[in-house]
Structure formats: C-alpha cells, structure tokens
Amino acid sequence: MSSSKTGRTRSKRLPGVLVVEDSTLMRELVTDLIDGSGAFRVIGQARTGYEAIRLVHELDPDLVTLDLEMPDLGGLDTLGYIMSEAPRPVVILSAHGRAGAGMTLEALERGAVDFVLKPAGDSREGAAELRTQLIAALRVAARAELSNLTREPGGGGRRGASRRGRAGRRAELAECLVAIAASTGGPRALMELVPRLPAGLAAAVVVVQHMPARFTSMLAERLHVSSALPVDEAEDGAPVRGGRVYIAPGGRHLVLKRASGELVFALEDSEPVWGVRPAADVCFRAVAQTCGPRSLGVVLTGMGRDGTRGLRAIREVGGWTAVQDRPTSALFGMPRSAAPYARAVLPLERIASALAERVQELVRKRWA
C-alpha cells in the first residue's frame, strides 16, 4: 500500500517530516528532536537538494525542514522546486549571520512558512531552545493555508526618480500614522502590500513583524528595493516622517513619544507580550494614544492574538481598522482574533489602496 496520501487523512498518524540538512550532526539532532516531540515523526532524511526533491516525491511528507546552505543544489532552488512541483509547508533552518538572514527572508518570500535559527554552538541550552522553536514552527506550518504560500505575489514597486519626484513636503508632515502587524506569512504578505503603497503617501507607516533583530533590518532593505516609499528600520529617538515605512526592530518594543512637539520613535526592552518582542499590541496602543482618530491599523496573516487589543484601541479612538481576509492569509489566527474590531476585512491585494484612500480622506478633512 502506498503511503503517499494516506498519512494526511488518517488522524491517528503523526504528521511526517522530511529533514533536509547537509550536516550529519545537525541532521541527526533535528531528527531526534522531532521524533522525541510526540507530535511529529521523521519519515526521511536528505543530505542534498537533489536528494530532497527525490524524497519529496517518494515519501510525500506532510512537512519539510530545509537547510539553505547546501552544496550542489542550494536550499533556495530546492524550495523553489518544492513549492512549484510538490507544494507543502516548509520550515527553514537558518544559519546565524547576515548572509543567513538574507537567504531566509528570500525563502519566506518564496513560500516557506517559518524559520528557526540553528544553535550557535553545541550547548545543551542551544539544543533545548532549538527543540522548543522547531516544534512550535512545525505546529504552525501544519496549519498553514498552502494555496496562499504558492500563489504569485502581486504588485510591484517603483523606485528612484519616480519615488523621489512624487514625494512632497506634505508627506514629511505625517498627517496620520498607519500601523501594520504581521507574523507567520508576514514577509511574503508585506512584499505584496508595501510596494503597492503610493509614493508621497501623507502618512508614516509602521510595521511590526515578528522576527529577530538582524532579520528585521534585512526585511527593511528588501522592502526598500521594491517599494515606491523609502523603507527603514526604526531607530530610537528618530523623528517620524510621512511618506516613509518603518520596520520595528526585532527584540525591542516600538512605541511613539512626543519630544519638543515632534513625534519620535522610542525602543523599549520591557517584557515580551504574547511571547514576542516587538509586539503589535504595544505599538498599536502607542499609535492610538499619540495619533487618536488619525490612526490606521491593519492586522495581517499570523498565528495567535497579537494585534487584537491594539486594533481595538485604534478603533476606540476613532481610527480606521482592517484585517486581512481568510482566503489570502497564510494563517488566519491573528486576523480572526482582531476581526471584531475591524471596520473592513479585505483581501491582501486591496489593503494598500484602501489605506491610501483613507489617508487621502483624512488629509482632505484636515485641510478643508
């Protein structure tokens, strides 16, 4: 009897995982952690990208863990094949360092569900942390909407002279502030949403994406390349300017404060909220407190409840709120939780235009 499809339909069977890793030690460690979880089982191991492609077809795993730095066929090319020819949820095992962060972000844009950092050393603590994060990532990946991981991102950015030429002084004034929350599936959603925002938008846009520090800086760089608006990582004490997009730095909460009559960013090291830092709830509530009815909040794809309380705060002060709809979300957990406080539930491709229209309305009212 073939095991190709039966494992996905028989609830008594644990979801099968294909482990793709060129390091023997790491491959065995990951296998032991998964098999010892009681929630998943390893049904195959691959040392190269070519072997992974073969085993994806032969074993038909429910999920794949994928190393990106492999000889011969690299991880990104392997991922590209899997998502195109044999799509299934993929969790990336990411190396530390700038190069690893860049490849991981590209993998998320190409359809990987989530990523986990490999231990920096051989310590027992590192292995324990890897187990916790890996099993959590596999649980999330098992619930991901596969069709939204394989669809081609829409939109396209405009850079250079067209961006600079259309950005006026009024945009610098930041007539209002847009706060966006995202988690699992977020980098891919942001690569579609942010490039659709028009140059000269009379609002500052703040994005809270659940990611470690060096990944958020790389995300800002990648979004900047493809977007009409400049994209930067927010800095402590920096003034908030309109017509720009700011990414909340990983590992710190991002809030807003008034200094000498000017709105500035502040980074805080207070306790994580919902287990994450930065947390959207912290940022959104700061936006509501400082910008009142000139606040706009959007909750995108992700797992959990972060953003719900913050979106409620923005709505209660008279701001405009929205969530991404289920059909376009990789994971509908965060949008579903926040939906009771949303004035609109929108497909991903319509969110940028809705934000731009609402910003224009606020500007017209302010200057009427």
N, C-alpha and C positions, 0 to 999 in steps of 0.2 A: 504493500500500500504506500502510495506517495505521501510525503509529509508536507507537500508544497503549500496547500491552503488550509489543511485541517487544523493546524496549530492556531490559526487566527479565529477559528469559530468554536473551538472547544474550550470553554471557560475553565475546565479542570487543569488544563495545561498551562504552565508558566510561559510567558512570552519569551520567545527565543531570540538570542542576541548573537550577532556576528561581530567578533572583536578583530579589528584591523589595526595592526601595530607592528612595526619592523623590529623594535627592541624586544628581545626574548624576555628579559626581566620584567619590563612593563607589561608585555602581553600576558604573562603568567599572573602578575599581580592583579591586573584588571579582571582576568578570568576568575581568579579566586574570590575577588570582592563581589563580583556579580553572582557567582554560584552560591556564595555564602549568604546572600541577601534574603533568600527565601521568596523573593518576588520575581526574579528573572532567572533564566538559565542560559548558559553559553552553549550554542549548538555548533560553533565553528570558529576557527582562528585563521587569520590571513596575515602573511608577512609582507606582502607587496600589494600594490594596487591591482595588478593583473589577477593575482590570486583572489582578491576580494571580489572582483567582477564575476569570476567563475563561480565562487561560492554563493554569491547573492542569488544566482540562478539555480544552483544545485540544491541549496538548503532553504531558500526562501525565508530568511529570518524576518522576524517582526520588527526588529530594530538593529541598527548598526552603530558601533562606536568606531570612530575613524581618526587615526593619526594623520596629520597633514604633511609631516616631513618624512617622506619615504623615498627610497631610491627608485629608479626606473619610472613607473607611472606615479606621479605625485598625488597627494591627497585631494587637492582641488580638482584635478582631472578625474580622479576616481569618483568623487562626489558628483561631478557633472554627469558622468555616465549613469550612476545610480539614480539620480533624480530624473534623468531623461528616459532611461530604458527600463528601470525596475524600481520605481519610486517607493520609498519607505522612510520613516523617521530616522534621522542620523544625528548622533551626538558627537561633537568634535572633542578630541583630547588635545588640548592646546599647550604648546610649549611656552615657557616664560620668555619675556623679551619683546622688543618692538616688532621684529620680523614675525614672530608667532602671532602677535596681536593683529597685525595686518592681514595675514592669511586667514585667521579665524573670522575676522569681520567679512572678508570676501566669501568665506564658506557660508556664513549666515545669510548673506545676500543671495547666495546661490541655492538656498533652500534647507540648510542644516537647521535643526530645531533649536539646539542649545549647545553650549560648550562647557567644558570642565578643565581647569588648569591642572597639569601634571605636577606632582610634588617636586619641589626644588631640590630636595635631597632624598636620602634613603631612610629618613627618620620614621619611627613608628607613628608619630603625630601626623606626619605628612600622609601616610597611608590611610590613617583613620579619617582625615579630612577628605581625601580623595573618595573614600567609600561613601561618606555622607553626601557629598555633592554629586557623585556619579549616579547613585541610586535615585536621588531626587530628580536629576536631569532625565533619567530613563523613564521615571514615572510620568513626568511632564510630557516627554516625547511620545509616550504611548497614547496620550490623549490628544495629540495634535491633529488638526484638520489637514490631511495630506494634500488635498486639492489646492489649498492656499499656499503650500510650500513649493509646488511645482509650477504654478501659473507664472507667466512672464510679468515682471513689474511694468507698470505703465508709466507714462510721464517722461519728462526729460528736462534737464536743466539748461540754463543759459548762463554763460559766464562772460568775463572780460568786459569789453566796451559797452555791450548792451546792458549789462547789470549795473555798471557804474553810471552810465548815462541816464538811466531811468530812476536812479535813487536820488531823491531830492532832499532838501533841508528839512522839510516837514517830517520825513520818515525818521530823522535823527531825534525828533521830539518824543517819539514813542507815545503816540496818542492813547494806546492801550497795550495790554500785555496778554499774549497767548501762552498758555501752559499746556504742554503735551506730556502724557505719561505712556510708557511702553515697557514691556518686559519680554517674555518669550515671543519670538517672531517680530520683535520691535525693529531691529536693524533693517530688516527687509522692508517692513512697512514704512519706516522713515525714509528709506531710499526711494520710495514711490511718492510719499506725501511732500517732503521738504522741497524737492526740485519743482513741484507744481506751484509753490508759493510765488507770487509775482514780485519782481524787483520793485523797490520803492514802497513796499508794504509799510503802512504807517503804524506799525506795531513791533514790539520786541517779542520774539518767540523763544520760550524756554522749554527745553526738552529734558525730561527725567527718564533715562533709560537705565534699567538695572544692569550694571556692568562694573567690572573692576576699573581702577584708575587709568591705567595705560590704554585700555580698550576704549574708554570714552574720548580720550584725546585723538586716537586714531579714527574713531567714528566721526568726530568733528571734521577732520581732514578729508575724509572720503566724501562726506556730505558737501563740503565746501567746493570740491572739484565739480560736482554735478549739479549745483544749485545756482539759481539766479541771485539769491541772497547770500551775503557772507556768513559763514558758519565758524564759530569759535567755541572753545571750551571756556566756560565762565570762570572768572578769576575773582578772588576775594578783594572787595573794595572797588572793583571796576564799575564804572557807570553803565547803566542800562540804556542802550541806544535803540531807536526804532530802525526798521529795515534790516535787522540782523537776527540771526538764530544763534542761541547759546545752548551748549550741551552741559548739563550738570556733571561736574567731575565725579568719577567713581570714588567711593569710600568716604564721602562727606555729604552732609545735607546742604542743600542750596536754599537760601531764603533771601528776602529783599528788605532793605532798610532805607530810611531817609537820612541823608548826610548833607548838611548845608543846603537843604531844599532840593537835593538831587536824589534820584532813585539809584541805589547801588546794590551790587550783589554782596552777600556775606556767606561764607562757608563755615559750617559748624560740625563739630565732632561729637555731638550728643548721641545717645543710644540709638541703634537701628530701630526702625518702625516696620512692623510686619517682617522683621528679619532682614531688612535691606537698608542700605545707605549708599546713595541718596534714596529717599522715599518721596514719592509723588505727593502723598498727603501733606508732608511738611512743606514742600514747595508751594503746592496749590493754596494752602491756607495762608501762607505769606503773601501770595499774589492777591487773594481776596481781601486781606487786611490792608494792603497798600494801594490797590487799584480799584477796589469797590466794583461798581457796575461797569467799569471799563476793563473788566477781566473776562477772558475767554478760556474755557478749559475743555480739553479733549482727552479721553482715555482710549488708548489703542490696545491691540492684542496683548495678552499676557495671562499668567496664572495667578490666582489669589485675589486679594481685595484692595491692594494699594491703589489709591486714587479715588476711592469711593467717598471717604469723608471730605477730601479736598474738593471734589467736584460738587458735593453738597454745599460746602462753604461758598464756592463761587456762585452757585445758583442763588443761595440765600441772600447774597449782597447785590443781586440783580444782574449778575454776569450771564453770558451765554455759554451753554454747555452742550457737549455732544459725546457720543461713544461710537466706536467702530462697530459695524453690524456683524452678526454671526457668520454670514456666508463668506466674508472676506477676512475673517480673523483666523490666524493660526491656532490660537487658543482664546476662547470667548470668556474666560473666567473673570478677568478684570473688567471688561466692558459690561458683562452681565451684572456684576455686582454694583457697578456705578450707574447702570441704565435708569433706575428710578429717579435719578437727579439730572438726567439728560433732557434737554429740550429737543434734541434730534438724535436719531440712530441712523448712521449713514454708512454706505459702502466706502471703503478706503479711497477710491478714486474721486469721490465727491467732497471729501473733507476739506481739502485745500481751497477749493472755490467757495465753499460755504464760509470758511474763515475769512477769506478776502472780502466777500460781500458784507459780512457782519462788521468787519473793521471799517469798511467804507461808510456804512450806516452810522457807526459811532463817530467817525470824523465829521460827517455832514451835520450831525446833531450838535457836535461841539462847536463848530464854526458857523452854524446857521445864525 
